[in-house]
Amino acid sequence: MTTSMKLKQRDKKHLWHPLKQHQLQPESLAIVKAKGCILTDEDGNDYIDAISSWYTSMYGHCNDYIIEKTYAQMQQLDQIMFSDFTHEPAIELSEKLIKILPKGQNKIFFNDNGSTAVEAAIKMALQYHFNKNDKRSVFIAFENGFHGDTFGAMSVSGLSVYNGPFEEFLIDVKRIPTPNGNNHDLIINQLRTLALENDIAGFIYEPLVQGAAGMKIHDAQGLNSILSFCKQHKILTIADEVMTGFGKTGRYFASDYIETKPDIICLSKALTAGLIPMAITSCTQDIYDAFLSNDMAKGFFHCHTYSANPIACATAIAGIDLLISSEIQQSIKHISKAHIEFEHKIKNHPKVNATRCLGVIFALDLNTKMERYGDLRDKLLKFFMDRDVFLRPLGNTIYIQVPYVISNAQLKKVYQVIEEALEII
């Protein structure tokens, strides 16, 4: 089909975009090419992707190595149902992943995306107790956490901007504050009360960094105390590493900073390097064993059509190869050091309320109140795009999460446009 209409005009006829109020934001920018850290629109304009397209394309867009490995798999085996068959890409991925996952993880369950990885984790936790004749129905989660948009994932999320119309349909969740280094006793006392008054199945958390809440970083020692309490009370712990996983915090996984390891881990986003959708829910041998029985009904009857898609598995294997390479590890260290230097430079600016960084994650809170999706936020987004940098503020939080392959010049430009933005607020 040939037409003289631009893509962004054709888009409006049939497409419904996520997280968008189409009456207020009628057009979407049409991207026709992506390579490395650069996005190119239909008019030939280039933009630095400073958030790795929602933290997925961490090795750069259209990475040659990943494309090569993915293409090779496409020639061999494309799709096969995983309930009755297995294949080498899934087996090899499980072997490589278990080697780098936090200690104790031993089984891999495949999903489609981050929300469904969380959904499976919630169901695993509920059925784990059910299979042991210890029915539990309540979850604990952090205030302002975000875990996805399916119903179970929504239930354990704490951002009402996403959940408002659906709250009366959600499962029972009790919320606790994130540990800040000063509220340890308060949280543990709250947990004791919750454990006495409720049948707690699990505790789900974003380890160290709450992404959608504005890249809020919490205290590792305090989190470890929470996890230890849960272990003592047979409350399953679920680490949502969909955002934090695969090197973004400076280690392979944010859980690597914490002594007490989770029972279940949710993975997606950078798992397949932004190339193909896929997710994983991993768990300990103990979780898996609770589903083994001569009773068929005690099995885990949860399935996705594209579970363990061989092409997606090959992509994930290639991503792990890059993650553990000395080149990428050095890049992560370099970006982390640059973020720290930028933080020292910017933290005392009168327009800046707070700053924080961990690994390749950097965030600053503006010293002004803003709606999460309001006029000032939209003004900032346009300001950045007009200066050829894609940064997507979360309310009054401006954050950076660049691909590991970003150049020094590109990273300096990202810092520069943030400094320029402070002068217009």
Contacts in CASP RR format, 6 or more apart in sequence:
PFRMAT RR
TARGET T0000
AUTHOR 0000-0000-0000
METHOD contacts of the structure
MODEL  1
MTTSMKLKQRDKKHLWHPLKQHQLQPESLAIVKAKGCILTDEDGNDYIDA
ISSWYTSMYGHCNDYIIEKTYAQMQQLDQIMFSDFTHEPAIELSEKLIKI
LPKGQNKIFFNDNGSTAVEAAIKMALQYHFNKNDKRSVFIAFENGFHGDT
FGAMSVSGLSVYNGPFEEFLIDVKRIPTPNGNNHDLIINQLRTLALENDI
AGFIYEPLVQGAAGMKIHDAQGLNSILSFCKQHKILTIADEVMTGFGKTG
RYFASDYIETKPDIICLSKALTAGLIPMAITSCTQDIYDAFLSNDMAKGF
FHCHTYSANPIACATAIAGIDLLISSEIQQSIKHISKAHIEFEHKIKNHP
KVNATRCLGVIFALDLNTKMERYGDLRDKLLKFFMDRDVFLRPLGNTIYI
QVPYVISNAQLKKVYQVIEEALEII
3 10 0 8 1.000
6 30 0 8 1.000
6 42 0 8 1.000
7 30 0 8 1.000
7 32 0 8 1.000
7 42 0 8 1.000
8 27 0 8 1.000
8 28 0 8 1.000
8 29 0 8 1.000
8 30 0 8 1.000
8 42 0 8 1.000
11 27 0 8 1.000
11 28 0 8 1.000
11 30 0 8 1.000
12 26 0 8 1.000
12 27 0 8 1.000
15 28 0 8 1.000
16 22 0 8 1.000
17 28 0 8 1.000
19 373 0 8 1.000
20 28 0 8 1.000
21 373 0 8 1.000
25 378 0 8 1.000
29 41 0 8 1.000
29 385 0 8 1.000
30 41 0 8 1.000
30 42 0 8 1.000
31 39 0 8 1.000
31 40 0 8 1.000
31 41 0 8 1.000
31 42 0 8 1.000
32 40 0 8 1.000
32 41 0 8 1.000
32 42 0 8 1.000
32 44 0 8 1.000
33 39 0 8 1.000
33 40 0 8 1.000
34 40 0 8 1.000
34 49 0 8 1.000
34 53 0 8 1.000
34 57 0 8 1.000
34 61 0 8 1.000
34 62 0 8 1.000
35 60 0 8 1.000
35 61 0 8 1.000
35 62 0 8 1.000
36 49 0 8 1.000
36 57 0 8 1.000
36 60 0 8 1.000
36 61 0 8 1.000
36 62 0 8 1.000
36 63 0 8 1.000
36 403 0 8 1.000
36 405 0 8 1.000
37 48 0 8 1.000
37 49 0 8 1.000
37 50 0 8 1.000
37 60 0 8 1.000
37 61 0 8 1.000
37 402 0 8 1.000
37 403 0 8 1.000
37 405 0 8 1.000
37 406 0 8 1.000
37 407 0 8 1.000
37 410 0 8 1.000
38 46 0 8 1.000
38 47 0 8 1.000
38 48 0 8 1.000
38 49 0 8 1.000
38 61 0 8 1.000
39 46 0 8 1.000
39 47 0 8 1.000
39 48 0 8 1.000
39 49 0 8 1.000
39 61 0 8 1.000
39 390 0 8 1.000
40 46 0 8 1.000
40 47 0 8 1.000
41 47 0 8 1.000
45 388 0 8 1.000
46 388 0 8 1.000
47 385 0 8 1.000
47 388 0 8 1.000
47 389 0 8 1.000
47 390 0 8 1.000
48 388 0 8 1.000
48 389 0 8 1.000
48 390 0 8 1.000
48 402 0 8 1.000
48 406 0 8 1.000
48 410 0 8 1.000
48 413 0 8 1.000
48 414 0 8 1.000
49 57 0 8 1.000
49 61 0 8 1.000
49 390 0 8 1.000
49 402 0 8 1.000
49 403 0 8 1.000
50 389 0 8 1.000
50 390 0 8 1.000
50 391 0 8 1.000
50 400 0 8 1.000
50 401 0 8 1.000
50 402 0 8 1.000
50 414 0 8 1.000
51 390 0 8 1.000
51 391 0 8 1.000
51 392 0 8 1.000
51 399 0 8 1.000
51 400 0 8 1.000
51 401 0 8 1.000
51 402 0 8 1.000
52 58 0 8 1.000
52 60 0 8 1.000
52 270 0 8 1.000
52 401 0 8 1.000
52 402 0 8 1.000
52 403 0 8 1.000
53 61 0 8 1.000
53 274 0 8 1.000
54 269 0 8 1.000
55 243 0 8 1.000
55 248 0 8 1.000
55 269 0 8 1.000
55 270 0 8 1.000
55 401 0 8 1.000
56 269 0 8 1.000
56 270 0 8 1.000
56 272 0 8 1.000
56 273 0 8 1.000
56 274 0 8 1.000
57 270 0 8 1.000
57 273 0 8 1.000
57 274 0 8 1.000
57 275 0 8 1.000
57 403 0 8 1.000
58 246 0 8 1.000
58 247 0 8 1.000
58 248 0 8 1.000
58 270 0 8 1.000
58 273 0 8 1.000
58 403 0 8 1.000
58 404 0 8 1.000
59 65 0 8 1.000
59 66 0 8 1.000
59 273 0 8 1.000
59 319 0 8 1.000
59 322 0 8 1.000
59 323 0 8 1.000
59 328 0 8 1.000
59 403 0 8 1.000
59 404 0 8 1.000
59 405 0 8 1.000
60 273 0 8 1.000
60 403 0 8 1.000
60 404 0 8 1.000
60 405 0 8 1.000
61 274 0 8 1.000
61 403 0 8 1.000
63 273 0 8 1.000
63 322 0 8 1.000
63 405 0 8 1.000
65 318 0 8 1.000
65 321 0 8 1.000
65 322 0 8 1.000
66 273 0 8 1.000
66 275 0 8 1.000
66 315 0 8 1.000
66 318 0 8 1.000
66 319 0 8 1.000
66 322 0 8 1.000
67 275 0 8 1.000
68 318 0 8 1.000
69 314 0 8 1.000
69 315 0 8 1.000
69 317 0 8 1.000
69 318 0 8 1.000
69 321 0 8 1.000
70 275 0 8 1.000
70 276 0 8 1.000
70 311 0 8 1.000
70 314 0 8 1.000
70 315 0 8 1.000
70 318 0 8 1.000
72 314 0 8 1.000
73 89 0 8 1.000
73 310 0 8 1.000
73 311 0 8 1.000
73 313 0 8 1.000
73 314 0 8 1.000
73 315 0 8 1.000
74 311 0 8 1.000
76 310 0 8 1.000
77 87 0 8 1.000
77 89 0 8 1.000
77 310 0 8 1.000
78 310 0 8 1.000
78 311 0 8 1.000
79 306 0 8 1.000
79 309 0 8 1.000
79 310 0 8 1.000
79 311 0 8 1.000
80 87 0 8 1.000
80 310 0 8 1.000
81 305 0 8 1.000
81 307 0 8 1.000
82 90 0 8 1.000
82 110 0 8 1.000
82 303 0 8 1.000
82 307 0 8 1.000
82 308 0 8 1.000
83 303 0 8 1.000
83 307 0 8 1.000
86 308 0 8 1.000
87 308 0 8 1.000
87 310 0 8 1.000
87 313 0 8 1.000
89 308 0 8 1.000
89 310 0 8 1.000
89 311 0 8 1.000
89 313 0 8 1.000
89 314 0 8 1.000
89 317 0 8 1.000
90 110 0 8 1.000
90 308 0 8 1.000
90 310 0 8 1.000
90 313 0 8 1.000
92 313 0 8 1.000
92 317 0 8 1.000
93 108 0 8 1.000
93 313 0 8 1.000
93 316 0 8 1.000
93 317 0 8 1.000
93 320 0 8 1.000
94 108 0 8 1.000
96 317 0 8 1.000
96 320 0 8 1.000
97 108 0 8 1.000
97 280 0 8 1.000
97 282 0 8 1.000
97 316 0 8 1.000
97 320 0 8 1.000
98 105 0 8 1.000
98 106 0 8 1.000
98 108 0 8 1.000
98 282 0 8 1.000
100 252 0 8 1.000
100 253 0 8 1.000
100 320 0 8 1.000
100 323 0 8 1.000
100 324 0 8 1.000
101 252 0 8 1.000
101 253 0 8 1.000
101 265 0 8 1.000
101 282 0 8 1.000
102 239 0 8 1.000
102 253 0 8 1.000
102 255 0 8 1.000
102 256 0 8 1.000
102 261 0 8 1.000
102 262 0 8 1.000
102 265 0 8 1.000
103 261 0 8 1.000
104 261 0 8 1.000
104 284 0 8 1.000
104 285 0 8 1.000
105 261 0 8 1.000
105 265 0 8 1.000
105 282 0 8 1.000
105 283 0 8 1.000
105 284 0 8 1.000
106 282 0 8 1.000
106 283 0 8 1.000
106 284 0 8 1.000
106 285 0 8 1.000
106 288 0 8 1.000
107 282 0 8 1.000
107 283 0 8 1.000
107 284 0 8 1.000
107 285 0 8 1.000
107 287 0 8 1.000
107 288 0 8 1.000
108 280 0 8 1.000
108 282 0 8 1.000
109 120 0 8 1.000
109 124 0 8 1.000
109 280 0 8 1.000
109 281 0 8 1.000
109 282 0 8 1.000
109 283 0 8 1.000
109 300 0 8 1.000
109 302 0 8 1.000
110 278 0 8 1.000
110 279 0 8 1.000
110 280 0 8 1.000
110 304 0 8 1.000
110 307 0 8 1.000
110 308 0 8 1.000
111 117 0 8 1.000
111 119 0 8 1.000
111 120 0 8 1.000
111 268 0 8 1.000
111 278 0 8 1.000
111 279 0 8 1.000
111 280 0 8 1.000
111 281 0 8 1.000
111 304 0 8 1.000
111 307 0 8 1.000
112 277 0 8 1.000
112 278 0 8 1.000
112 279 0 8 1.000
112 304 0 8 1.000
112 306 0 8 1.000
112 307 0 8 1.000
113 268 0 8 1.000
113 277 0 8 1.000
113 278 0 8 1.000
113 279 0 8 1.000
114 148 0 8 1.000
114 153 0 8 1.000
114 242 0 8 1.000
114 266 0 8 1.000
114 267 0 8 1.000
114 268 0 8 1.000
114 269 0 8 1.000
114 279 0 8 1.000
115 147 0 8 1.000
115 148 0 8 1.000
115 149 0 8 1.000
115 150 0 8 1.000
115 153 0 8 1.000
116 150 0 8 1.000
116 279 0 8 1.000
116 304 0 8 1.000
117 242 0 8 1.000
117 266 0 8 1.000
117 267 0 8 1.000
117 268 0 8 1.000
117 279 0 8 1.000
117 280 0 8 1.000
117 281 0 8 1.000
118 147 0 8 1.000
118 148 0 8 1.000
118 150 0 8 1.000
118 152 0 8 1.000
118 153 0 8 1.000
118 156 0 8 1.000
118 204 0 8 1.000
118 238 0 8 1.000
118 240 0 8 1.000
118 242 0 8 1.000
118 266 0 8 1.000
118 281 0 8 1.000
119 150 0 8 1.000
119 151 0 8 1.000
119 152 0 8 1.000
119 153 0 8 1.000
120 281 0 8 1.000
120 302 0 8 1.000
121 204 0 8 1.000
121 238 0 8 1.000
121 240 0 8 1.000
121 264 0 8 1.000
121 266 0 8 1.000
121 281 0 8 1.000
122 139 0 8 1.000
122 152 0 8 1.000
122 153 0 8 1.000
122 155 0 8 1.000
122 156 0 8 1.000
122 171 0 8 1.000
122 204 0 8 1.000
122 238 0 8 1.000
123 300 0 8 1.000
123 302 0 8 1.000
124 236 0 8 1.000
124 264 0 8 1.000
124 281 0 8 1.000
124 283 0 8 1.000
124 287 0 8 1.000
124 300 0 8 1.000
125 139 0 8 1.000
125 201 0 8 1.000
125 202 0 8 1.000
125 236 0 8 1.000
125 238 0 8 1.000
125 264 0 8 1.000
126 136 0 8 1.000
126 137 0 8 1.000
126 201 0 8 1.000
127 290 0 8 1.000
127 291 0 8 1.000
127 298 0 8 1.000
127 299 0 8 1.000
127 300 0 8 1.000
128 201 0 8 1.000
128 236 0 8 1.000
128 287 0 8 1.000
128 290 0 8 1.000
128 291 0 8 1.000
129 135 0 8 1.000
129 136 0 8 1.000
129 201 0 8 1.000
129 236 0 8 1.000
131 290 0 8 1.000
131 291 0 8 1.000
131 293 0 8 1.000
131 298 0 8 1.000
132 290 0 8 1.000
134 234 0 8 1.000
135 199 0 8 1.000
136 199 0 8 1.000
136 200 0 8 1.000
136 201 0 8 1.000
136 202 0 8 1.000
137 171 0 8 1.000
137 172 0 8 1.000
137 199 0 8 1.000
137 201 0 8 1.000
138 172 0 8 1.000
138 173 0 8 1.000
138 174 0 8 1.000
138 194 0 8 1.000
138 198 0 8 1.000
138 199 0 8 1.000
138 200 0 8 1.000
138 201 0 8 1.000
139 155 0 8 1.000
139 156 0 8 1.000
139 171 0 8 1.000
139 172 0 8 1.000
139 173 0 8 1.000
139 174 0 8 1.000
139 200 0 8 1.000
139 201 0 8 1.000
139 202 0 8 1.000
139 203 0 8 1.000
139 204 0 8 1.000
140 173 0 8 1.000
140 174 0 8 1.000
140 175 0 8 1.000
140 176 0 8 1.000
140 191 0 8 1.000
140 194 0 8 1.000
140 200 0 8 1.000
140 202 0 8 1.000
140 203 0 8 1.000
140 204 0 8 1.000
140 230 0 8 1.000
140 235 0 8 1.000
141 147 0 8 1.000
141 156 0 8 1.000
141 157 0 8 1.000
141 158 0 8 1.000
141 173 0 8 1.000
141 174 0 8 1.000
141 175 0 8 1.000
141 176 0 8 1.000
141 203 0 8 1.000
141 204 0 8 1.000
141 205 0 8 1.000
142 175 0 8 1.000
142 176 0 8 1.000
142 177 0 8 1.000
142 178 0 8 1.000
142 205 0 8 1.000
142 206 0 8 1.000
142 210 0 8 1.000
142 218 0 8 1.000
143 158 0 8 1.000
143 175 0 8 1.000
143 176 0 8 1.000
143 177 0 8 1.000
143 178 0 8 1.000
144 158 0 8 1.000
144 159 0 8 1.000
144 178 0 8 1.000
144 210 0 8 1.000
144 213 0 8 1.000
144 216 0 8 1.000
145 156 0 8 1.000
145 157 0 8 1.000
145 158 0 8 1.000
145 159 0 8 1.000
145 206 0 8 1.000
145 210 0 8 1.000
145 212 0 8 1.000
145 213 0 8 1.000
146 157 0 8 1.000
146 158 0 8 1.000
146 159 0 8 1.000
146 162 0 8 1.000
146 206 0 8 1.000
146 210 0 8 1.000
146 211 0 8 1.000
146 212 0 8 1.000
146 213 0 8 1.000
147 153 0 8 1.000
147 154 0 8 1.000
147 156 0 8 1.000
147 157 0 8 1.000
147 204 0 8 1.000
147 206 0 8 1.000
147 240 0 8 1.000
147 242 0 8 1.000
147 266 0 8 1.000
148 154 0 8 1.000
148 157 0 8 1.000
148 162 0 8 1.000
149 162 0 8 1.000
151 166 0 8 1.000
151 169 0 8 1.000
151 170 0 8 1.000
151 171 0 8 1.000
152 170 0 8 1.000
152 171 0 8 1.000
154 162 0 8 1.000
154 163 0 8 1.000
154 166 0 8 1.000
154 170 0 8 1.000
155 170 0 8 1.000
155 171 0 8 1.000
155 173 0 8 1.000
156 171 0 8 1.000
156 173 0 8 1.000
156 204 0 8 1.000
157 163 0 8 1.000
158 175 0 8 1.000
159 212 0 8 1.000
159 213 0 8 1.000
160 167 0 8 1.000
161 372 0 8 1.000
161 373 0 8 1.000
163 170 0 8 1.000
172 198 0 8 1.000
174 194 0 8 1.000
174 198 0 8 1.000
174 200 0 8 1.000
176 187 0 8 1.000
176 190 0 8 1.000
176 191 0 8 1.000
176 194 0 8 1.000
176 226 0 8 1.000
177 183 0 8 1.000
177 186 0 8 1.000
177 187 0 8 1.000
178 210 0 8 1.000
178 216 0 8 1.000
178 218 0 8 1.000
178 219 0 8 1.000
179 187 0 8 1.000
179 218 0 8 1.000
179 219 0 8 1.000
179 221 0 8 1.000
179 222 0 8 1.000
179 223 0 8 1.000
179 225 0 8 1.000
179 226 0 8 1.000
180 218 0 8 1.000
180 219 0 8 1.000
181 219 0 8 1.000
181 221 0 8 1.000
181 222 0 8 1.000
184 221 0 8 1.000
184 222 0 8 1.000
184 225 0 8 1.000
187 222 0 8 1.000
187 225 0 8 1.000
187 226 0 8 1.000
188 225 0 8 1.000
188 226 0 8 1.000
188 229 0 8 1.000
191 226 0 8 1.000
191 229 0 8 1.000
191 230 0 8 1.000
192 229 0 8 1.000
194 200 0 8 1.000
195 229 0 8 1.000
195 233 0 8 1.000
195 235 0 8 1.000
200 233 0 8 1.000
200 235 0 8 1.000
201 235 0 8 1.000
201 236 0 8 1.000
202 230 0 8 1.000
202 235 0 8 1.000
202 236 0 8 1.000
202 237 0 8 1.000
202 238 0 8 1.000
203 226 0 8 1.000
203 227 0 8 1.000
203 230 0 8 1.000
203 235 0 8 1.000
203 236 0 8 1.000
203 237 0 8 1.000
203 238 0 8 1.000
204 238 0 8 1.000
204 240 0 8 1.000
205 223 0 8 1.000
205 226 0 8 1.000
205 237 0 8 1.000
205 238 0 8 1.000
205 239 0 8 1.000
205 240 0 8 1.000
206 239 0 8 1.000
206 240 0 8 1.000
206 241 0 8 1.000
206 243 0 8 1.000
206 244 0 8 1.000
206 254 0 8 1.000
207 223 0 8 1.000
207 239 0 8 1.000
207 240 0 8 1.000
207 241 0 8 1.000
207 244 0 8 1.000
207 253 0 8 1.000
207 254 0 8 1.000
207 255 0 8 1.000
207 257 0 8 1.000
207 258 0 8 1.000
207 262 0 8 1.000
208 217 0 8 1.000
208 218 0 8 1.000
208 220 0 8 1.000
208 223 0 8 1.000
208 244 0 8 1.000
208 249 0 8 1.000
208 254 0 8 1.000
208 257 0 8 1.000
208 258 0 8 1.000
208 358 0 8 1.000
209 215 0 8 1.000
209 216 0 8 1.000
209 217 0 8 1.000
209 218 0 8 1.000
209 243 0 8 1.000
209 244 0 8 1.000
209 249 0 8 1.000
209 254 0 8 1.000
209 358 0 8 1.000
209 361 0 8 1.000
210 216 0 8 1.000
210 217 0 8 1.000
210 218 0 8 1.000
211 243 0 8 1.000
211 394 0 8 1.000
212 394 0 8 1.000
213 394 0 8 1.000
214 363 0 8 1.000
214 394 0 8 1.000
214 395 0 8 1.000
214 397 0 8 1.000
214 399 0 8 1.000
215 356 0 8 1.000
215 361 0 8 1.000
215 362 0 8 1.000
215 363 0 8 1.000
215 394 0 8 1.000
215 397 0 8 1.000
215 399 0 8 1.000
216 356 0 8 1.000
216 363 0 8 1.000
217 356 0 8 1.000
217 358 0 8 1.000
220 257 0 8 1.000
220 258 0 8 1.000
223 258 0 8 1.000
224 258 0 8 1.000
224 259 0 8 1.000
224 260 0 8 1.000
227 237 0 8 1.000
227 258 0 8 1.000
227 260 0 8 1.000
227 261 0 8 1.000
227 262 0 8 1.000
228 260 0 8 1.000
229 235 0 8 1.000
230 236 0 8 1.000
230 237 0 8 1.000
231 237 0 8 1.000
231 260 0 8 1.000
236 263 0 8 1.000
236 264 0 8 1.000
236 287 0 8 1.000
237 260 0 8 1.000
237 262 0 8 1.000
237 263 0 8 1.000
237 264 0 8 1.000
238 262 0 8 1.000
238 263 0 8 1.000
238 264 0 8 1.000
238 265 0 8 1.000
238 266 0 8 1.000
239 253 0 8 1.000
239 254 0 8 1.000
239 255 0 8 1.000
239 262 0 8 1.000
239 264 0 8 1.000
239 265 0 8 1.000
239 266 0 8 1.000
240 266 0 8 1.000
241 253 0 8 1.000
241 254 0 8 1.000
241 255 0 8 1.000
241 265 0 8 1.000
241 266 0 8 1.000
241 267 0 8 1.000
242 266 0 8 1.000
242 267 0 8 1.000
242 268 0 8 1.000
242 269 0 8 1.000
242 279 0 8 1.000
243 269 0 8 1.000
244 253 0 8 1.000
244 254 0 8 1.000
245 252 0 8 1.000
245 253 0 8 1.000
245 254 0 8 1.000
245 267 0 8 1.000
245 269 0 8 1.000
245 270 0 8 1.000
246 252 0 8 1.000
246 253 0 8 1.000
246 267 0 8 1.000
246 269 0 8 1.000
246 270 0 8 1.000
246 271 0 8 1.000
246 319 0 8 1.000
246 323 0 8 1.000
247 253 0 8 1.000
247 270 0 8 1.000
247 323 0 8 1.000
247 332 0 8 1.000
247 359 0 8 1.000
247 360 0 8 1.000
248 254 0 8 1.000
248 270 0 8 1.000
248 359 0 8 1.000
248 360 0 8 1.000
248 361 0 8 1.000
248 401 0 8 1.000
249 257 0 8 1.000
249 358 0 8 1.000
249 359 0 8 1.000
249 361 0 8 1.000
250 332 0 8 1.000
250 333 0 8 1.000
250 336 0 8 1.000
250 358 0 8 1.000
250 359 0 8 1.000
250 360 0 8 1.000
251 257 0 8 1.000
252 323 0 8 1.000
253 265 0 8 1.000
255 261 0 8 1.000
255 262 0 8 1.000
255 265 0 8 1.000
263 283 0 8 1.000
263 284 0 8 1.000
263 286 0 8 1.000
263 287 0 8 1.000
264 281 0 8 1.000
264 282 0 8 1.000
264 283 0 8 1.000
264 284 0 8 1.000
264 287 0 8 1.000
265 281 0 8 1.000
265 282 0 8 1.000
265 283 0 8 1.000
266 279 0 8 1.000
266 280 0 8 1.000
266 281 0 8 1.000
267 279 0 8 1.000
267 280 0 8 1.000
267 281 0 8 1.000
267 282 0 8 1.000
268 277 0 8 1.000
268 278 0 8 1.000
268 279 0 8 1.000
268 280 0 8 1.000
271 278 0 8 1.000
271 279 0 8 1.000
271 280 0 8 1.000
271 316 0 8 1.000
272 278 0 8 1.000
272 312 0 8 1.000
272 315 0 8 1.000
272 316 0 8 1.000
272 319 0 8 1.000
273 315 0 8 1.000
273 316 0 8 1.000
273 318 0 8 1.000
273 319 0 8 1.000
273 322 0 8 1.000
275 315 0 8 1.000
276 309 0 8 1.000
276 311 0 8 1.000
276 312 0 8 1.000
276 315 0 8 1.000
277 312 0 8 1.000
278 306 0 8 1.000
278 309 0 8 1.000
278 312 0 8 1.000
278 313 0 8 1.000
278 315 0 8 1.000
278 316 0 8 1.000
291 298 0 8 1.000
291 299 0 8 1.000
291 300 0 8 1.000
292 298 0 8 1.000
293 299 0 8 1.000
306 312 0 8 1.000
322 328 0 8 1.000
328 404 0 8 1.000
331 404 0 8 1.000
331 405 0 8 1.000
331 406 0 8 1.000
332 359 0 8 1.000
332 360 0 8 1.000
332 404 0 8 1.000
335 359 0 8 1.000
335 360 0 8 1.000
335 402 0 8 1.000
335 404 0 8 1.000
335 406 0 8 1.000
335 411 0 8 1.000
336 357 0 8 1.000
336 358 0 8 1.000
336 359 0 8 1.000
336 360 0 8 1.000
338 408 0 8 1.000
338 411 0 8 1.000
339 357 0 8 1.000
339 359 0 8 1.000
339 360 0 8 1.000
339 361 0 8 1.000
339 362 0 8 1.000
339 400 0 8 1.000
340 357 0 8 1.000
342 362 0 8 1.000
342 415 0 8 1.000
343 355 0 8 1.000
343 356 0 8 1.000
343 357 0 8 1.000
343 362 0 8 1.000
346 352 0 8 1.000
346 355 0 8 1.000
346 364 0 8 1.000
346 418 0 8 1.000
346 419 0 8 1.000
346 422 0 8 1.000
347 354 0 8 1.000
347 355 0 8 1.000
347 364 0 8 1.000
349 422 0 8 1.000
350 367 0 8 1.000
351 366 0 8 1.000
351 367 0 8 1.000
351 368 0 8 1.000
351 422 0 8 1.000
351 425 0 8 1.000
352 364 0 8 1.000
352 365 0 8 1.000
352 366 0 8 1.000
352 367 0 8 1.000
352 422 0 8 1.000
353 364 0 8 1.000
353 365 0 8 1.000
353 366 0 8 1.000
353 367 0 8 1.000
353 396 0 8 1.000
354 364 0 8 1.000
354 365 0 8 1.000
355 362 0 8 1.000
355 363 0 8 1.000
355 364 0 8 1.000
355 365 0 8 1.000
356 362 0 8 1.000
356 363 0 8 1.000
356 364 0 8 1.000
357 363 0 8 1.000
360 400 0 8 1.000
360 401 0 8 1.000
360 402 0 8 1.000
360 404 0 8 1.000
361 399 0 8 1.000
361 400 0 8 1.000
361 401 0 8 1.000
362 399 0 8 1.000
362 400 0 8 1.000
362 401 0 8 1.000
363 397 0 8 1.000
363 398 0 8 1.000
363 399 0 8 1.000
363 400 0 8 1.000
364 397 0 8 1.000
364 398 0 8 1.000
364 399 0 8 1.000
364 418 0 8 1.000
365 396 0 8 1.000
365 397 0 8 1.000
366 396 0 8 1.000
366 397 0 8 1.000
366 398 0 8 1.000
366 422 0 8 1.000
366 425 0 8 1.000
368 376 0 8 1.000
368 396 0 8 1.000
368 425 0 8 1.000
369 396 0 8 1.000
370 376 0 8 1.000
370 377 0 8 1.000
370 393 0 8 1.000
370 395 0 8 1.000
370 396 0 8 1.000
371 377 0 8 1.000
371 395 0 8 1.000
372 394 0 8 1.000
372 395 0 8 1.000
373 395 0 8 1.000
374 395 0 8 1.000
376 425 0 8 1.000
377 393 0 8 1.000
377 395 0 8 1.000
377 396 0 8 1.000
379 424 0 8 1.000
380 391 0 8 1.000
380 393 0 8 1.000
380 398 0 8 1.000
380 421 0 8 1.000
380 425 0 8 1.000
381 391 0 8 1.000
381 392 0 8 1.000
381 393 0 8 1.000
383 417 0 8 1.000
383 420 0 8 1.000
383 421 0 8 1.000
383 424 0 8 1.000
384 390 0 8 1.000
384 391 0 8 1.000
384 417 0 8 1.000
384 421 0 8 1.000
387 417 0 8 1.000
387 420 0 8 1.000
388 413 0 8 1.000
389 413 0 8 1.000
389 414 0 8 1.000
389 417 0 8 1.000
391 398 0 8 1.000
391 399 0 8 1.000
391 400 0 8 1.000
391 414 0 8 1.000
391 417 0 8 1.000
391 418 0 8 1.000
393 399 0 8 1.000
398 418 0 8 1.000
398 421 0 8 1.000
400 414 0 8 1.000
400 418 0 8 1.000
402 410 0 8 1.000
402 411 0 8 1.000
402 414 0 8 1.000
END
